[in-house]
Amino acid sequence: MDKILFDKKFDELKEFLEVELNVESDYFKQTQQKFYEFDPEMSEEKNFYLSLYELNKKYSQAIAYNTAMLLLKEDE
């Protein structure tokens, strides 16, 4: 893979991460809301960490796959 194409794909992955893996993302906010509905007495800190865990769980496989694909294509 040439450097220009690699840089383009890397930038796309970086942009995805900046948008989706963010505590301001829609998914994170929706997850927090669900936890508050499930347990209104839950502390804000516990809700934050559980929501962060769910965000990580949702995207960790996609991140690993996309990173591996970038690295594999670099070898071609």
N, CA, C and O atoms as CSV, one atom per row, in Angstrom:
chain,resi,resn,atom,element,x,y,z
A,1,MET,N,N,0.863,-1.186,0.000
A,1,MET,CA,C,0.000,0.000,0.000
A,1,MET,C,C,0.894,1.229,0.000
A,1,MET,O,O,1.866,1.307,0.752
A,2,ASP,N,N,0.560,2.173,-0.840
A,2,ASP,CA,C,1.394,3.364,-0.876
A,2,ASP,C,C,1.090,4.272,0.312
A,2,ASP,O,O,0.036,4.183,0.942
A,3,LYS,N,N,2.029,5.127,0.587
A,3,LYS,CA,C,1.947,5.989,1.771
A,3,LYS,C,C,0.725,6.906,1.734
A,3,LYS,O,O,0.102,7.135,2.770
A,4,ILE,N,N,0.378,7.423,0.584
A,4,ILE,CA,C,-0.761,8.352,0.472
A,4,ILE,C,C,-2.069,7.634,0.832
A,4,ILE,O,O,-2.887,8.162,1.585
A,5,LEU,N,N,-2.255,6.431,0.290
A,5,LEU,CA,C,-3.464,5.671,0.591
A,5,LEU,C,C,-3.505,5.274,2.066
A,5,LEU,O,O,-4.555,5.352,2.705
A,6,PHE,N,N,-2.363,4.850,2.602
A,6,PHE,CA,C,-2.298,4.490,4.017
A,6,PHE,C,C,-2.663,5.687,4.887
A,6,PHE,O,O,-3.460,5.565,5.817
A,7,ASP,N,N,-2.083,6.834,4.585
A,7,ASP,CA,C,-2.377,8.038,5.363
A,7,ASP,C,C,-3.858,8.400,5.297
A,7,ASP,O,O,-4.444,8.825,6.293
A,8,LYS,N,N,-4.459,8.229,4.118
A,8,LYS,CA,C,-5.893,8.518,3.959
A,8,LYS,C,C,-6.719,7.579,4.837
A,8,LYS,O,O,-7.618,8.027,5.549
A,9,LYS,N,N,-6.419,6.280,4.788
A,9,LYS,CA,C,-7.163,5.304,5.589
A,9,LYS,C,C,-6.944,5.545,7.081
A,9,LYS,O,O,-7.876,5.436,7.878
A,10,PHE,N,N,-5.722,5.871,7.447
A,10,PHE,CA,C,-5.422,6.156,8.848
A,10,PHE,C,C,-6.207,7.375,9.326
A,10,PHE,O,O,-6.747,7.371,10.433
A,11,ASP,N,N,-6.271,8.408,8.506
A,11,ASP,CA,C,-7.024,9.615,8.864
A,11,ASP,C,C,-8.516,9.315,9.009
A,11,ASP,O,O,-9.180,9.870,9.885
A,12,GLU,N,N,-9.046,8.433,8.147
A,12,GLU,CA,C,-10.456,8.039,8.255
A,12,GLU,C,C,-10.703,7.328,9.578
A,12,GLU,O,O,-11.699,7.594,10.251
A,13,LEU,N,N,-9.804,6.427,9.953
A,13,LEU,CA,C,-9.937,5.715,11.222
A,13,LEU,C,C,-9.826,6.679,12.394
A,13,LEU,O,O,-10.588,6.583,13.356
A,14,LYS,N,N,-8.895,7.590,12.317
A,14,LYS,CA,C,-8.709,8.585,13.381
A,14,LYS,C,C,-9.959,9.453,13.547
A,14,LYS,O,O,-10.393,9.724,14.667
A,15,GLU,N,N,-10.524,9.878,12.435
A,15,GLU,CA,C,-11.751,10.691,12.483
A,15,GLU,C,C,-12.896,9.909,13.107
A,15,GLU,O,O,-13.641,10.444,13.928
A,16,PHE,N,N,-13.041,8.638,12.720
A,16,PHE,CA,C,-14.066,7.772,13.290
A,16,PHE,C,C,-13.907,7.691,14.810
A,16,PHE,O,O,-14.881,7.812,15.553
A,17,LEU,N,N,-12.685,7.488,15.253
A,17,LEU,CA,C,-12.434,7.364,16.688
A,17,LEU,C,C,-12.742,8.656,17.427
A,17,LEU,O,O,-13.312,8.634,18.517
A,18,GLU,N,N,-12.364,9.777,16.834
A,18,GLU,CA,C,-12.604,11.066,17.481
A,18,GLU,C,C,-14.092,11.350,17.633
A,18,GLU,O,O,-14.503,11.989,18.602
A,19,VAL,N,N,-14.897,10.888,16.696
A,19,VAL,CA,C,-16.336,11.146,16.734
A,19,VAL,C,C,-17.051,10.120,17.616
A,19,VAL,O,O,-17.826,10.490,18.498
A,20,GLU,N,N,-16.794,8.844,17.379
A,20,GLU,CA,C,-17.542,7.789,18.059
A,20,GLU,C,C,-17.031,7.465,19.457
A,20,GLU,O,O,-17.824,7.194,20.358
A,21,LEU,N,N,-15.736,7.490,19.645
A,21,LEU,CA,C,-15.179,7.169,20.960
A,21,LEU,C,C,-14.987,8.455,21.750
A,21,LEU,O,O,-13.866,8.881,22.031
A,22,ASN,N,N,-16.080,9.038,22.087
A,22,ASN,CA,C,-16.071,10.334,22.728
A,22,ASN,C,C,-17.219,10.361,23.728
A,22,ASN,O,O,-18.318,9.891,23.434
A,23,VAL,N,N,-16.962,10.906,24.898
A,23,VAL,CA,C,-18.019,10.956,25.907
A,23,VAL,C,C,-19.137,11.919,25.517
A,23,VAL,O,O,-20.167,11.983,26.188
A,24,GLU,N,N,-18.935,12.664,24.439
A,24,GLU,CA,C,-19.982,13.540,23.922
A,24,GLU,C,C,-20.786,12.877,22.798
A,24,GLU,O,O,-21.713,13.482,22.259
A,25,SER,N,N,-20.436,11.643,22.445
A,25,SER,CA,C,-21.133,10.967,21.343
A,25,SER,C,C,-22.570,10.627,21.737
A,25,SER,O,O,-22.901,10.504,22.917
A,26,ASP,N,N,-23.402,10.482,20.724
A,26,ASP,CA,C,-24.805,10.129,20.952
A,26,ASP,C,C,-24.926,8.786,21.655
A,26,ASP,O,O,-25.739,8.627,22.565
A,27,TYR,N,N,-24.109,7.811,21.230
A,27,TYR,CA,C,-24.186,6.475,21.834
A,27,TYR,C,C,-23.877,6.535,23.333
A,27,TYR,O,O,-24.563,5.903,24.137
A,28,PHE,N,N,-22.859,7.284,23.698
A,28,PHE,CA,C,-22.483,7.404,25.104
A,28,PHE,C,C,-23.621,8.041,25.912
A,28,PHE,O,O,-23.962,7.569,26.996
A,29,LYS,N,N,-24.192,9.096,25.382
A,29,LYS,CA,C,-25.288,9.781,26.085
A,29,LYS,C,C,-26.519,8.882,26.213
A,29,LYS,O,O,-27.180,8.874,27.251
A,30,GLN,N,N,-26.826,8.124,25.151
A,30,GLN,CA,C,-27.959,7.207,25.206
A,30,GLN,C,C,-27.716,6.105,26.236
A,30,GLN,O,O,-28.630,5.702,26.956
A,31,THR,N,N,-26.493,5.630,26.296
A,31,THR,CA,C,-26.152,4.590,27.271
A,31,THR,C,C,-26.287,5.119,28.686
A,31,THR,O,O,-26.811,4.429,29.560
A,32,GLN,N,N,-25.821,6.332,28.918
A,32,GLN,CA,C,-25.972,6.930,30.242
A,32,GLN,C,C,-27.445,7.035,30.621
A,32,GLN,O,O,-27.825,6.729,31.752
A,33,GLN,N,N,-28.260,7.462,29.685
A,33,GLN,CA,C,-29.695,7.597,29.946
A,33,GLN,C,C,-30.316,6.250,30.306
A,33,GLN,O,O,-31.133,6.167,31.222
A,34,LYS,N,N,-29.933,5.202,29.590
A,34,LYS,CA,C,-30.460,3.864,29.875
A,34,LYS,C,C,-30.070,3.411,31.269
A,34,LYS,O,O,-30.884,2.816,31.977
A,35,PHE,N,N,-28.834,3.684,31.676
A,35,PHE,CA,C,-28.411,3.302,33.020
A,35,PHE,C,C,-29.169,4.093,34.086
A,35,PHE,O,O,-29.520,3.545,35.131
A,36,TYR,N,N,-29.423,5.372,33.829
A,36,TYR,CA,C,-30.206,6.172,34.782
A,36,TYR,C,C,-31.636,5.661,34.890
A,36,TYR,O,O,-32.215,5.655,35.976
A,37,GLU,N,N,-32.208,5.233,33.767
A,37,GLU,CA,C,-33.562,4.680,33.786
A,37,GLU,C,C,-33.591,3.338,34.518
A,37,GLU,O,O,-34.547,3.033,35.231
A,38,PHE,N,N,-32.554,2.555,34.339
A,38,PHE,CA,C,-32.459,1.249,34.992
A,38,PHE,C,C,-32.303,1.396,36.500
A,38,PHE,O,O,-32.920,0.657,37.267
A,39,ASP,N,N,-31.477,2.351,36.924
A,39,ASP,CA,C,-31.223,2.559,38.346
A,39,ASP,C,C,-31.086,4.055,38.629
A,39,ASP,O,O,-29.982,4.596,38.572
A,40,PRO,N,N,-32.195,4.724,38.933
A,40,PRO,CA,C,-32.150,6.173,39.174
A,40,PRO,C,C,-31.262,6.575,40.359
A,40,PRO,O,O,-30.850,7.730,40.467
A,41,GLU,N,N,-30.975,5.626,41.236
A,41,GLU,CA,C,-30.148,5.920,42.406
A,41,GLU,C,C,-28.648,5.756,42.133
A,41,GLU,O,O,-27.823,6.020,43.008
A,42,MET,N,N,-28.307,5.328,40.945
A,42,MET,CA,C,-26.906,5.096,40.592
A,42,MET,C,C,-26.123,6.407,40.657
A,42,MET,O,O,-26.607,7.458,40.237
A,43,SER,N,N,-24.923,6.323,41.185
A,43,SER,CA,C,-24.088,7.521,41.271
A,43,SER,C,C,-23.656,7.953,39.868
A,43,SER,O,O,-23.585,7.145,38.942
A,44,GLU,N,N,-23.377,9.231,39.744
A,44,GLU,CA,C,-22.947,9.776,38.452
A,44,GLU,C,C,-21.634,9.135,38.004
A,44,GLU,O,O,-21.439,8.853,36.821
A,45,GLU,N,N,-20.749,8.914,38.954
A,45,GLU,CA,C,-19.453,8.307,38.637
A,45,GLU,C,C,-19.620,6.870,38.125
A,45,GLU,O,O,-19.003,6.482,37.133
A,46,LYS,N,N,-20.453,6.095,38.806
A,46,LYS,CA,C,-20.685,4.713,38.383
A,46,LYS,C,C,-21.340,4.679,37.006
A,46,LYS,O,O,-20.976,3.858,36.164
A,47,ASN,N,N,-22.295,5.559,36.778
A,47,ASN,CA,C,-22.961,5.641,35.483
A,47,ASN,C,C,-21.943,5.976,34.385
A,47,ASN,O,O,-21.956,5.375,33.311
A,48,PHE,N,N,-21.077,6.929,34.666
A,48,PHE,CA,C,-20.058,7.330,33.690
A,48,PHE,C,C,-19.169,6.145,33.316
A,48,PHE,O,O,-18.933,5.894,32.134
A,49,TYR,N,N,-18.678,5.421,34.316
A,49,TYR,CA,C,-17.765,4.310,34.037
A,49,TYR,C,C,-18.467,3.132,33.357
A,49,TYR,O,O,-17.876,2.472,32.501
A,50,LEU,N,N,-19.695,2.869,33.722
A,50,LEU,CA,C,-20.440,1.802,33.040
A,50,LEU,C,C,-20.718,2.186,31.579
A,50,LEU,O,O,-20.626,1.348,30.682
A,51,SER,N,N,-21.049,3.426,31.359
A,51,SER,CA,C,-21.296,3.896,29.996
A,51,SER,C,C,-20.014,3.872,29.169
A,51,SER,O,O,-20.037,3.523,27.988
A,52,LEU,N,N,-18.907,4.242,29.789
A,52,LEU,CA,C,-17.610,4.192,29.110
A,52,LEU,C,C,-17.245,2.754,28.752
A,52,LEU,O,O,-16.722,2.488,27.670
A,53,TYR,N,N,-17.523,1.837,29.663
A,53,TYR,CA,C,-17.279,0.412,29.404
A,53,TYR,C,C,-18.105,-0.059,28.205
A,53,TYR,O,O,-17.590,-0.766,27.339
A,54,GLU,N,N,-19.382,0.329,28.150
A,54,GLU,CA,C,-20.247,-0.066,27.035
A,54,GLU,C,C,-19.756,0.532,25.711
A,54,GLU,O,O,-19.798,-0.125,24.672
A,55,LEU,N,N,-19.298,1.762,25.760
A,55,LEU,CA,C,-18.754,2.405,24.563
A,55,LEU,C,C,-17.528,1.643,24.065
A,55,LEU,O,O,-17.388,1.377,22.871
A,56,ASN,N,N,-16.656,1.303,24.986
A,56,ASN,CA,C,-15.448,0.546,24.637
A,56,ASN,C,C,-15.811,-0.822,24.071
A,56,ASN,O,O,-15.243,-1.260,23.071
A,57,LYS,N,N,-16.758,-1.488,24.716
A,57,LYS,CA,C,-17.178,-2.818,24.272
A,57,LYS,C,C,-17.752,-2.764,22.857
A,57,LYS,O,O,-17.488,-3.644,22.039
A,58,LYS,N,N,-18.533,-1.728,22.578
A,58,LYS,CA,C,-19.169,-1.617,21.262
A,58,LYS,C,C,-18.142,-1.427,20.149
A,58,LYS,O,O,-18.273,-2.019,19.078
A,59,TYR,N,N,-17.137,-0.618,20.390
A,59,TYR,CA,C,-16.225,-0.249,19.315
A,59,TYR,C,C,-14.876,-0.945,19.338
A,59,TYR,O,O,-14.122,-0.799,18.376
A,60,SER,N,N,-14.528,-1.685,20.367
A,60,SER,CA,C,-13.190,-2.276,20.435
A,60,SER,C,C,-12.934,-3.270,19.309
A,60,SER,O,O,-11.831,-3.312,18.765
A,61,GLN,N,N,-13.924,-4.061,18.954
A,61,GLN,CA,C,-13.734,-5.026,17.876
A,61,GLN,C,C,-13.555,-4.305,16.535
A,61,GLN,O,O,-12.710,-4.696,15.729
A,62,ALA,N,N,-14.328,-3.278,16.301
A,62,ALA,CA,C,-14.203,-2.521,15.049
A,62,ALA,C,C,-12.845,-1.838,14.961
A,62,ALA,O,O,-12.239,-1.788,13.891
A,63,ILE,N,N,-12.374,-1.321,16.066
A,63,ILE,CA,C,-11.067,-0.656,16.086
A,63,ILE,C,C,-9.959,-1.665,15.791
A,63,ILE,O,O,-9.076,-1.402,14.975
A,64,ALA,N,N,-10.007,-2.811,16.450
A,64,ALA,CA,C,-8.990,-3.841,16.227
A,64,ALA,C,C,-8.994,-4.307,14.778
A,64,ALA,O,O,-7.933,-4.463,14.174
A,65,TYR,N,N,-10.172,-4.529,14.221
A,65,TYR,CA,C,-10.285,-4.982,12.836
A,65,TYR,C,C,-9.721,-3.938,11.869
A,65,TYR,O,O,-8.906,-4.264,11.006
A,66,ASN,N,N,-10.151,-2.696,12.016
A,66,ASN,CA,C,-9.688,-1.641,11.103
A,66,ASN,C,C,-8.186,-1.402,11.218
A,66,ASN,O,O,-7.519,-1.160,10.212
A,67,THR,N,N,-7.659,-1.468,12.416
A,67,THR,CA,C,-6.218,-1.306,12.601
A,67,THR,C,C,-5.466,-2.455,11.950
A,67,THR,O,O,-4.458,-2.239,11.277
A,68,ALA,N,N,-5.951,-3.672,12.147
A,68,ALA,CA,C,-5.314,-4.830,11.519
A,68,ALA,C,C,-5.348,-4.727,10.002
A,68,ALA,O,O,-4.362,-5.038,9.334
A,69,MET,N,N,-6.481,-4.292,9.457
A,69,MET,CA,C,-6.584,-4.154,8.006
A,69,MET,C,C,-5.599,-3.107,7.484
A,69,MET,O,O,-4.988,-3.297,6.432
A,70,LEU,N,N,-5.448,-2.022,8.205
A,70,LEU,CA,C,-4.477,-1.008,7.793
A,70,LEU,C,C,-3.065,-1.577,7.790
A,70,LEU,O,O,-2.295,-1.351,6.857
A,71,LEU,N,N,-2.737,-2.310,8.832
A,71,LEU,CA,C,-1.392,-2.874,8.926
A,71,LEU,C,C,-1.161,-3.941,7.867
A,71,LEU,O,O,-0.077,-4.014,7.287
A,72,LEU,N,N,-2.164,-4.767,7.611
A,72,LEU,CA,C,-2.025,-5.794,6.574
A,72,LEU,C,C,-1.869,-5.169,5.194
A,72,LEU,O,O,-1.048,-5.619,4.395
A,73,LYS,N,N,-2.639,-4.153,4.918
A,73,LYS,CA,C,-2.563,-3.496,3.611
A,73,LYS,C,C,-1.230,-2.784,3.438
A,73,LYS,O,O,-0.741,-2.633,2.318
A,74,GLU,N,N,-0.644,-2.347,4.544
A,74,GLU,CA,C,0.665,-1.701,4.473
A,74,GLU,C,C,1.717,-2.686,3.978
A,74,GLU,O,O,2.657,-2.296,3.285
A,75,ASP,N,N,1.562,-3.976,4.334
A,75,ASP,CA,C,2.526,-5.000,3.936
A,75,ASP,C,C,2.436,-5.351,2.459
A,75,ASP,O,O,3.400,-5.868,1.893
A,76,GLU,N,N,1.307,-5.085,1.825
A,76,GLU,CA,C,1.114,-5.469,0.416
A,76,GLU,C,C,1.965,-4.646,-0.525
A,76,GLU,O,O,1.916,-4.847,-1.739
